[in-house]
Amino acid sequence: MKLLLFCLFGILFSGIPAVAKKHIVYVGSYTKGVADGIFVYSFNDQSGRLTNLNKPAVSNNPSYLTLSSNKKYLYAVEELADLDSSKGGGVSAFRIEKDLKLTLINHVLTHGADPCHLTISPDGKKMVVSNYTGGCLSMFNVLPDGSLSEMVQRIQDIGSGPFPGRQTIPHAHSARFDATGKHLFAADLGIDELKIYNVGLGENSFTPDSQPFVKLPPGSGPRHFDFSPDGRFIYVINELSSTIAVLMKYGGEWKQVQTIKTIPKDYKGENWCADIHLSFDGRFVYGSNRGHNSLSVFKRDLNNGKLIEIQTVSVEGNWPRNFTFDPTGRFILVANEKSNDITVFRIDESTGKIAFTGFKVPNQSPVCLQFLR
């Protein structure tokens, strides 16, 4: 009798739709000078609807954003080439107010041209900024009140690559700490290397690892990368060759085990890869293609890390830059820089494939998406 009642309750409640939650997402953009550059949206995790809350913050080319681990502060690069002016390339720290508006705490210079990416260590105490044109990394301390120290260390990359016009000098494009916070990895598009650093204490605490870099095929142009949940694999998306490189750790050394294209073989047009992310469960890998204007979806072998392409889908916009998962992992939001919009896709959790929801929200030159909660 109890079993029968349990089954009846299960049938009854299975028909009740889940309660939708509203999540907050901040959007960074390219601006024409100092202007509204960071925007605040509400996202419905059942319908996929994205709503502008009309609470913009003034900034100058905030092309990449990140949040503190306690979600009290937001940090934005200001992607500019003027190194010696207070209006030059730098990083701004903002306090997130109760009404979700941003209040500027301080601004520091990166001493490197065109900062395009920033990351915070797992303990929340260190920040690393990648300066694209400067070809260097800038390190800062994150202070208890959310503000940033002046730069405490700068690492300059050296070298070049064979790709015409894009690899005459180093181009640091992104950096990320591993889960332990003991190692920093950094992708340099200009020299085809994924750098590896040990992370110590105090100033000048970033030092080359015993394996100082992984060399990628000439002309690859590594841009962004993501780690597998178990930390055994790294997936690097290469802007110039439109490929993903799969790196696996053998003992104490990282080696490349696969290279796979992100666009169809018969596509002859221009394409520059941008962003890459693994699904929360690590079963699928997603990459964005600018030019082909698509997201490529790959199934991942959990044992050897290798990828099989299962889908390539139009982003329903032009020039997809950054994309992100919503906190439930059921949706992908794509920032389409040149079509000035954000598009929303629903993920089939069993297959990893995606489908356009029909939601397209206007935003001027969106390039970065960060969920607050």
C-alpha positions in Angstrom: 0.0 0.0 0.0 2.8 2.4 0.9 4.6 1.6 -2.4 1.3 2.3 -4.3 0.9 5.7 -2.5 4.5 6.6 -3.2 4.1 5.9 -6.9 0.9 7.9 -7.1 2.5 10.9 -5.4 5.4 10.5 -7.9 3.1 10.6 -10.8 1.2 13.6 -9.4 4.2 15.8 -8.6 6.1 14.9 -11.8 3.6 17.0 -13.7 4.4 20.1 -11.6 6.8 22.4 -13.5 10.0 23.4 -11.7 10.0 26.8 -10.1 11.9 29.3 -12.2 14.8 31.1 -10.6 16.2 34.5 -11.7 19.9 34.7 -12.1 22.0 37.9 -12.5 24.5 38.2 -15.4 26.9 41.1 -16.1 27.9 41.9 -19.7 31.1 43.6 -20.7 31.3 45.4 -24.0 33.5 47.5 -26.3 32.7 51.2 -26.0 33.6 54.3 -27.9 35.5 56.0 -25.1 34.3 56.3 -21.5 30.6 55.3 -21.6 28.1 52.8 -20.3 30.0 49.6 -20.8 28.9 47.0 -18.2 25.3 46.0 -18.3 23.1 44.0 -15.9 20.6 41.3 -16.9 18.2 38.9 -15.2 18.0 35.4 -16.6 15.1 33.0 -16.2 16.5 29.5 -15.9 13.3 27.8 -17.1 12.3 29.9 -20.1 15.7 31.1 -21.1 14.5 34.7 -21.2 17.1 37.4 -20.7 15.9 40.8 -19.4 17.9 44.1 -19.3 17.7 45.6 -15.8 18.9 49.0 -17.0 21.6 49.4 -14.4 24.7 50.1 -16.6 28.1 51.1 -15.2 30.5 53.5 -16.9 33.8 52.0 -18.2 36.1 52.1 -21.1 36.3 48.9 -23.2 35.5 46.5 -20.4 36.1 43.5 -22.7 36.6 40.9 -20.0 35.0 40.6 -16.6 35.5 38.4 -13.6 34.0 38.1 -10.1 35.5 37.6 -6.6 34.7 34.2 -5.1 32.4 35.8 -2.5 30.5 37.6 -5.3 30.9 41.0 -3.6 33.2 42.5 -6.2 33.5 42.6 -10.0 36.7 43.3 -12.0 36.9 44.6 -15.5 39.9 45.1 -17.9 40.0 48.4 -19.8 41.4 47.3 -23.1 43.4 50.3 -24.2 46.9 50.8 -25.6 47.9 54.1 -23.9 50.2 52.9 -21.2 51.3 56.1 -19.5 48.0 57.9 -19.0 45.5 57.4 -16.2 43.1 56.6 -19.0 45.4 53.9 -20.3 45.1 50.1 -20.3 44.2 48.9 -16.8 41.8 47.1 -14.5 38.9 48.5 -12.5 37.5 47.1 -9.3 33.8 47.6 -8.5 31.7 46.9 -5.5 28.4 45.1 -6.2 25.7 47.0 -4.4 22.4 45.5 -3.0 20.6 46.9 -6.0 23.1 45.2 -8.3 24.6 48.5 -9.5 28.4 48.8 -9.6 30.4 51.3 -7.6 34.0 51.9 -8.6 36.6 51.1 -5.9 39.8 51.8 -7.7 41.6 51.6 -11.0 45.2 50.4 -11.6 47.4 50.3 -14.7 48.6 47.0 -16.1 51.7 48.5 -17.7 51.0 46.4 -20.8 49.0 47.4 -23.9 45.5 46.2 -24.5 44.7 44.0 -21.5 42.1 41.5 -22.7 41.7 38.9 -19.9 41.9 38.6 -16.1 41.8 35.8 -13.6 41.8 35.4 -9.8 43.5 32.7 -7.8 41.3 30.2 -6.0 42.2 31.8 -2.6 41.0 35.1 -4.0 44.2 36.9 -3.2 46.0 37.2 -6.5 45.0 38.5 -9.9 46.7 38.0 -13.3 45.9 40.1 -16.3 46.9 39.2 -19.9 48.0 42.1 -22.1 47.4 41.2 -25.7 49.5 43.8 -27.6 52.0 44.1 -24.8 52.6 40.4 -24.8 53.0 40.2 -21.1 51.3 39.2 -17.8 50.6 41.7 -15.0 50.2 40.5 -11.4 48.3 42.2 -8.6 47.2 41.5 -5.0 43.5 41.6 -4.3 43.0 43.4 -1.0 40.4 42.6 1.7 38.2 45.5 0.7 38.0 44.3 -2.9 40.5 46.9 -4.2 43.6 46.1 -6.2 47.2 46.8 -5.3 49.6 48.4 -7.8 51.3 45.8 -10.0 53.6 43.5 -8.1 55.1 41.5 -10.9 55.2 41.6 -14.7 56.3 38.8 -17.0 57.2 39.6 -20.6 56.9 36.9 -23.2 59.5 36.7 -26.0 59.3 35.2 -29.5 57.2 35.1 -32.6 55.4 32.7 -34.9 54.9 32.1 -38.6 51.3 33.4 -39.1 51.4 36.6 -41.3 50.6 39.8 -39.5 49.4 38.1 -36.3 52.5 36.5 -34.8 55.3 39.1 -35.3 55.4 39.6 -31.5 54.0 37.8 -28.4 50.3 38.2 -27.7 49.3 37.0 -24.2 45.6 36.2 -24.5 44.5 34.4 -21.3 45.7 32.9 -18.1 44.1 30.6 -15.5 45.1 29.0 -12.2 44.6 25.3 -11.8 42.2 24.1 -9.1 45.0 23.9 -6.5 46.1 27.5 -7.1 49.7 26.2 -7.2 50.1 26.6 -11.0 49.2 29.3 -13.5 48.7 28.5 -17.2 48.9 31.3 -19.8 48.1 31.1 -23.5 50.2 33.3 -25.9 48.7 33.6 -29.3 51.8 35.2 -30.8 54.3 32.4 -30.0 52.2 29.3 -30.0 52.8 28.4 -26.4 50.8 27.5 -23.3 53.1 28.8 -20.5 53.2 27.1 -17.1 54.2 28.9 -13.8 54.6 27.9 -10.2 52.8 30.1 -7.8 54.5 31.0 -4.6 54.0 33.6 -1.8 54.8 37.3 -1.8 55.9 39.5 -4.7 57.6 38.1 -7.8 56.0 34.8 -6.7 55.3 33.5 -10.3 58.2 31.4 -11.6 58.6 29.1 -14.6 57.6 25.5 -13.9 60.0 22.6 -14.6 58.0 22.3 -17.8 57.9 26.0 -18.6 55.6 25.7 -21.6 53.7 23.3 -24.0 54.6 24.1 -27.6 51.7 24.0 -30.0 51.9 23.5 -33.8 53.3 26.6 -35.6 50.6 29.1 -36.5 48.0 27.7 -34.1 47.5 30.9 -32.1 46.3 29.6 -28.7 43.7 31.9 -27.3 41.6 30.4 -24.5 41.6 27.0 -22.7 39.7 25.0 -20.1 40.5 22.2 -17.7 38.7 18.8 -17.3 37.0 18.4 -13.9 39.7 15.9 -12.8 42.6 18.2 -13.9 44.1 15.5 -16.2 43.4 17.3 -19.5 43.5 20.8 -20.9 41.5 21.9 -24.0 43.1 24.8 -25.9 41.2 26.6 -28.6 43.5 28.0 -31.3 42.3 31.2 -33.0 44.5 31.1 -36.1 44.2 27.5 -37.1 40.5 27.0 -36.0 41.4 23.9 -34.0 41.2 22.6 -30.4 44.4 21.0 -29.0 43.9 18.3 -26.3 46.7 18.2 -23.7 47.1 15.3 -21.3 49.4 15.0 -18.4 51.7 12.0 -18.5 53.4 11.8 -15.1 54.8 15.3 -14.6 54.6 16.5 -18.2 51.9 17.9 -20.4 51.7 16.5 -24.0 49.4 17.1 -26.9 47.3 14.0 -27.7 44.9 15.4 -30.3 44.2 18.3 -32.6 40.7 18.6 -34.1 39.1 21.2 -36.4 36.2 23.4 -35.1 34.7 24.2 -38.5 33.5 22.0 -41.4 36.1 20.8 -43.9 34.3 22.4 -46.8 34.1 25.8 -45.3 36.4 28.2 -47.2 35.7 31.6 -45.5 37.4 33.5 -42.8 37.3 32.1 -39.3 38.9 33.0 -36.0 38.1 30.8 -32.9 37.4 32.6 -29.7 36.2 30.9 -26.5 36.0 27.3 -25.1 34.3 25.7 -22.2 33.6 22.2 -20.9 30.1 21.2 -19.6 29.8 21.1 -15.9 29.9 17.3 -15.9 32.9 17.3 -18.3 31.2 15.1 -20.9 31.1 17.8 -23.7 33.3 20.6 -25.0 32.0 23.8 -26.7 33.9 26.2 -28.9 33.0 29.5 -30.6 33.8 30.4 -34.2 34.0 34.0 -35.5 33.5 34.2 -39.2 31.7 30.8 -39.5 29.6 32.3 -36.7 28.9 29.0 -34.9 29.3 27.0 -31.8 31.0 23.6 -32.3 30.0 20.8 -29.9 32.2 17.8 -29.1 31.7 14.7 -27.1 34.6 13.9 -24.8 36.0 10.5 -24.1 36.4 10.6 -20.3 39.3 8.1 -20.3 41.7 9.4 -23.0 40.3 12.9 -23.2 39.9 12.9 -27.0 37.0 14.6 -28.8 34.4 13.7 -31.4 32.5 16.5 -33.1 28.7 16.0 -32.8 27.3 19.3 -33.9 28.0 22.7 -35.3 25.2 25.3 -34.8 24.7 28.9 -36.0 24.9 31.4 -33.1 22.1 33.4 -34.8 24.4 36.4 -34.8 27.7 37.7 -36.0 31.2 37.3 -34.4 30.6 35.2 -31.3 33.2 36.2 -28.7 32.7 34.9 -25.1 29.9 32.5 -24.2 28.9 31.0 -20.9 26.7 28.5 -19.2 23.9 29.6 -16.9 24.2 28.4 -13.3 22.0 25.3 -14.0 24.1 24.2 -16.9 21.0 23.9 -19.1 21.6 27.0 -21.2 24.4 28.7 -23.1 24.5 32.5 -23.6 26.5 33.8 -26.5 27.9 37.4 -26.9 27.8 38.3 -30.6 30.1 41.4 -30.9 29.3 42.5 -34.5 25.6 41.9 -34.6 25.2 43.7 -31.2 23.2 41.0 -29.5 23.2 38.1 -27.0 21.6 34.8 -28.1 20.4 32.0 -25.8 20.6 28.2 -26.5 19.1 25.3 -24.6 21.3 22.3 -23.9 20.1 18.7 -24.2 21.6 17.3 -21.1 21.7 13.7 -22.4 23.3 14.4 -25.8 25.1 17.8 -25.2 23.6 19.2 -28.3 22.2 22.7 -28.3 19.1 24.4 -29.9 18.3 28.1 -30.3 15.6 29.2 -27.9 14.5 32.1 -30.0 15.7 34.7 -27.5 17.9 37.4 -28.9 18.6 40.5 -26.8 20.1 43.7 -28.2 23.4 44.9 -26.6 26.0 47.2 -28.1 29.2 45.2 -28.9 28.9 42.5 -26.1 32.0 40.5 -25.6 31.9 39.0 -22.1 29.3 37.4 -19.9 29.6 36.6 -16.2 26.9 35.2 -14.0 26.7 36.6 -10.4 24.3 33.9 -9.2 
